[in-house]
């Protein structure tokens, strides 16, 4: 029997454990279970056990490209989309944090407050706002570019595969950038000022100070925010769905979009089971990446 003193923390953790079991563990168990069945939304109570056939289907079913499966194509597209978005957030996040931390910037408290606005806007609303902003007929971006004679005709940002792909990850980066700036800014403010004073006394320039002091001390913060951003970006659905619905020509059909399409477009062919198998791969991949990041952070090798 546990003593009263030792059992007290368990009582405080019990609500969290129950909530995790209801909202995380049980749904994940059902996804794993459904991945071994032929099931659909039309007849959810009627399902057939198919073993690992759904997993085989992932690597054998080809839709648009005869050289690569539909699942792998969406997976590789997701990786590229996440990397592009994450790089923008990191580079601009570091630059923005250093700008807001600079003593030379007048009114930086106001700018810090304004910078959080994109993060405060619901992602679906942000996507709708950008859909109007980038519209080829009445969007303000095309209007400005035309007035400045930068372009001769309006750009259809979501009509061609390349521009649609770029536009969607830029919008995602815009939404997630404030979080990156604020977190890196907090890391900057935790660096002792004495380090910079000593470096300046030794004659170190701004670039040397950045690469020898600032960046190394920011690495734990950068690693943490990169991990969080990676998970959120990899699971992003609403931004792409509102802007392009995965098109054109599946150019923006990332893994979450593909899972949705398989769930509803393949209802008569066991769509839920196949989508569940895709979800297991997605969860597994994100988990492995997260564990790698955490281990790297613990060892201090980043």
matplotlib code that plots the C-alpha trace (Angstrom):
import matplotlib.pyplot as plt

x = [0.0, 1.2, 1.5, -0.8, 2.1, 3.2, -0.2, -1.3, 0.5, -1.4, -4.7, -3.6, -2.4, -5.6, -7.7, -4.9, -4.4, -8.2, -8.3, -5.3, -6.9, -10.2, -8.9, -5.5, -5.0, -8.4, -8.7, -5.2, -6.1, -9.2, -7.1, -4.6, -7.5, -9.3, -6.0, -6.4, -10.0, -11.9, -14.4, -16.1, -18.4, -21.4, -21.6, -19.4, -20.7, -19.9, -16.2, -13.9, -10.6, -7.9, -4.7, -1.9, -3.5, -4.2, -0.5, 0.4, -2.1, -0.3, 2.8, 1.1, -1.7, -0.7, -3.0, -1.2, 2.4, 3.0, 6.5, 5.5, 2.6, -0.1, 0.9, 4.6, 3.9, 1.8, 4.4, 7.3, 5.3, 4.6, 8.3, 9.1, 6.2, 7.2, 10.9, 10.2, 7.7, 10.0, 13.1, 11.1, 10.0, 13.4, 15.3, 12.7, 12.1, 15.7, 16.0, 12.7, 13.7, 17.0, 15.3, 12.8, 15.6, 17.7, 18.1, 18.2, 14.5, 12.2, 8.8, 9.8, 7.1, 4.4, 6.0, 6.1, 2.4, 1.6, 3.8, 1.6, -1.5, -1.1, -0.7, -3.8, -6.0, -7.6, -5.8, -8.9, -9.7, -6.1, -6.3, -9.5, -8.0, -5.0, -7.3, -8.9, -5.5, -3.9, -7.0, -6.1, -9.2, -9.5, -6.6, -4.6, -1.3, -2.0, -3.3, -0.1, 2.1, 0.2, 0.3, 4.1, 4.4, 6.2, 3.8, 1.9, -1.0, -2.5, -0.8, -3.1, -1.4, -3.5, -4.0, -0.6, 1.2, 4.3, 2.7, 0.1, 2.7, 4.8, 1.8, 0.5, 3.7, 4.3, 0.9, 1.6, 4.9, 3.1, 0.8, 3.5, 6.2, 5.0, 5.4, 8.9, 9.8, 8.4, 10.1, 13.5, 13.1, 12.7, 15.8, 17.7, 16.7, 18.0, 21.5, 23.6, 24.7, 28.1, 28.9, 28.4, 30.4, 33.3, 33.2, 33.2, 36.2, 38.1, 37.3, 34.7, 32.4, 28.6, 28.8, 31.4, 29.3, 26.2, 27.9, 30.1, 27.7, 24.1, 23.5, 25.1, 23.2, 20.0, 20.3, 18.1, 15.4, 15.7, 15.5, 12.4, 10.4, 11.5, 10.2, 6.8, 6.6, 7.5, 4.7, 2.1, 3.2, 3.2, -0.3, -1.6, -4.8, -7.0, -4.7, -4.1, -7.7, -9.2, -6.7, -6.4, -8.1, -4.9, -4.8, -4.1, -3.1, -2.5, 0.4, -0.5, -2.0, 0.1, -0.4, -3.3, -5.1, -4.5, -5.8, -9.0, -9.5, -9.0, -11.4, -14.3, -13.5, -12.8, -15.7, -16.9, -13.4, -12.6, -11.5, -11.4, -9.1, -6.7, -6.8, -6.1, -3.0, -1.8, -2.4, -0.3, 2.6, 2.2, 2.0, 5.0, 7.1, 6.3, 7.0, 10.4, 11.4, 10.3, 12.2, 15.3, 15.0, 14.5, 17.5, 19.6, 18.6, 19.3, 22.8, 23.5, 24.6, 22.5]
y = [0.0, 3.5, 5.9, 8.9, 11.2, 9.1, 8.6, 12.2, 13.1, 10.2, 11.8, 15.0, 13.1, 11.0, 13.5, 14.0, 10.2, 9.7, 12.5, 11.1, 7.6, 9.0, 11.5, 10.1, 6.4, 5.1, 6.9, 5.8, 2.2, 2.4, 3.8, 0.9, -1.6, -0.1, -0.3, -4.1, -4.0, -3.2, -0.6, 2.5, 5.3, 4.0, 0.8, 1.4, -1.7, -4.0, -4.6, -7.4, -8.3, -8.0, -8.2, -6.2, -5.7, -2.0, -1.5, -3.3, -1.1, 2.0, 1.0, -0.6, 1.8, 4.3, 7.1, 9.9, 8.7, 5.2, 5.2, 5.9, 5.0, 7.5, 7.3, 7.8, 10.6, 12.4, 11.6, 13.0, 16.1, 16.6, 16.4, 19.0, 21.2, 21.0, 21.7, 24.8, 26.2, 25.4, 27.0, 30.3, 30.3, 29.6, 32.2, 35.0, 34.0, 34.4, 37.7, 39.0, 38.1, 39.8, 42.9, 43.1, 42.6, 45.4, 48.5, 50.5, 49.7, 52.4, 51.3, 47.6, 46.8, 47.9, 45.8, 42.8, 43.1, 43.5, 40.5, 38.1, 38.9, 36.2, 33.6, 34.8, 34.5, 31.1, 29.2, 28.7, 32.4, 33.2, 30.8, 32.5, 35.9, 34.9, 33.2, 36.7, 38.5, 36.3, 36.1, 36.7, 38.9, 41.1, 40.3, 43.1, 41.4, 41.3, 44.9, 46.2, 44.3, 45.5, 49.2, 48.9, 47.4, 44.4, 42.1, 42.5, 40.2, 38.9, 35.9, 32.9, 31.8, 28.7, 27.7, 26.2, 23.4, 25.4, 28.6, 26.8, 24.7, 27.8, 29.9, 27.4, 26.9, 30.7, 31.2, 28.4, 30.1, 33.5, 31.9, 30.1, 32.8, 34.8, 31.8, 31.3, 34.9, 35.1, 31.9, 32.8, 36.3, 34.8, 32.8, 35.9, 37.7, 34.9, 35.3, 37.3, 40.7, 40.1, 37.6, 40.3, 42.9, 40.5, 39.7, 43.4, 44.0, 41.3, 43.0, 40.6, 41.9, 41.4, 38.4, 36.7, 37.4, 35.9, 32.7, 32.2, 33.3, 34.0, 31.0, 28.3, 29.5, 29.6, 26.1, 24.5, 27.0, 26.6, 22.8, 22.9, 25.4, 23.6, 20.3, 21.9, 23.6, 20.5, 18.5, 21.2, 21.8, 18.1, 17.7, 20.9, 20.4, 23.5, 25.9, 23.7, 22.5, 26.0, 27.4, 24.5, 21.4, 19.5, 20.8, 21.6, 18.2, 17.1, 19.5, 20.4, 17.1, 16.5, 13.4, 14.9, 15.9, 12.4, 10.7, 12.8, 12.0, 8.3, 8.3, 9.8, 9.1, 5.4, 4.7, 1.7, 0.2, 0.3, 3.9, 4.1, 1.1, 2.5, 6.0, 4.5, 2.7, 6.0, 7.7, 5.1, 5.8, 9.5, 9.2, 6.8, 9.1, 12.2, 10.2, 9.0, 12.5, 13.8, 11.2, 11.9, 15.6, 15.0, 12.7, 15.1, 17.9, 15.8, 14.9, 18.5, 17.5, 19.9]
z = [0.0, -0.8, 2.0, 1.9, 1.1, -1.8, -3.2, -3.2, -6.5, -8.2, -7.3, -9.0, -12.1, -12.3, -14.3, -16.8, -17.1, -17.6, -20.2, -22.1, -22.1, -23.5, -26.0, -27.1, -26.2, -27.1, -30.5, -31.4, -30.5, -32.8, -35.6, -35.2, -35.1, -38.2, -40.2, -40.3, -41.5, -44.7, -43.4, -44.6, -43.3, -45.3, -43.1, -40.1, -38.3, -41.2, -41.6, -42.8, -41.3, -44.0, -42.0, -43.5, -46.9, -46.2, -45.6, -48.8, -50.6, -49.5, -51.5, -54.4, -55.3, -58.0, -59.1, -60.9, -61.2, -62.4, -60.8, -57.2, -55.0, -54.1, -50.4, -51.0, -53.4, -50.7, -48.0, -50.0, -50.9, -47.2, -46.4, -49.0, -47.9, -44.2, -44.9, -47.0, -44.4, -41.5, -43.2, -43.7, -40.1, -38.8, -40.9, -40.5, -36.9, -35.9, -37.9, -36.4, -32.8, -33.1, -34.6, -31.8, -29.2, -30.6, -28.6, -31.8, -32.7, -31.5, -30.2, -30.2, -27.6, -30.0, -32.8, -30.5, -29.8, -33.5, -34.5, -32.5, -34.5, -37.3, -34.5, -32.8, -35.9, -36.4, -39.1, -41.1, -41.1, -42.0, -45.0, -46.1, -45.8, -47.9, -50.5, -51.0, -50.8, -53.5, -55.7, -59.4, -60.1, -57.0, -54.7, -53.3, -54.1, -57.9, -57.7, -56.2, -58.5, -61.5, -60.3, -59.8, -63.3, -61.9, -63.8, -67.0, -66.1, -62.9, -61.4, -60.6, -57.4, -56.9, -60.5, -61.4, -59.4, -58.7, -57.6, -55.6, -53.7, -52.9, -51.9, -49.5, -47.6, -47.5, -45.9, -43.4, -42.6, -42.2, -39.6, -37.6, -37.8, -34.7, -32.5, -33.7, -33.2, -29.7, -28.5, -30.0, -28.6, -25.1, -25.7, -26.7, -23.6, -21.4, -22.7, -20.2, -21.5, -20.0, -22.8, -25.4, -23.5, -23.1, -26.8, -27.8, -25.5, -27.4, -30.6, -32.0, -34.7, -35.0, -37.3, -35.0, -31.9, -33.6, -34.7, -31.6, -28.9, -29.9, -32.2, -30.0, -26.9, -28.9, -30.2, -27.4, -28.1, -31.9, -31.5, -29.3, -31.5, -34.7, -33.3, -32.3, -35.7, -37.5, -35.8, -36.4, -40.0, -40.9, -39.5, -41.2, -43.0, -42.9, -44.7, -47.7, -47.8, -47.8, -50.3, -52.9, -51.6, -52.5, -56.1, -58.8, -60.1, -56.5, -56.3, -52.7, -51.7, -48.5, -46.3, -44.2, -47.4, -48.9, -45.7, -45.9, -49.6, -49.1, -46.2, -48.2, -51.8, -51.3, -49.0, -51.1, -51.1, -47.4, -47.2, -43.4, -43.1, -45.8, -44.3, -40.9, -42.2, -43.6, -40.3, -38.5, -40.8, -40.2, -36.4, -36.4, -38.5, -36.4, -33.2, -34.5, -35.5, -32.1, -30.2, -32.2, -31.5, -27.8, -27.5, -29.4, -27.1, -24.0, -25.3, -26.3, -29.8, -31.7]

ax = plt.figure().add_subplot(projection="3d")
ax.plot(x, y, z, "-o")
ax.set_aspect("equal")
plt.show()
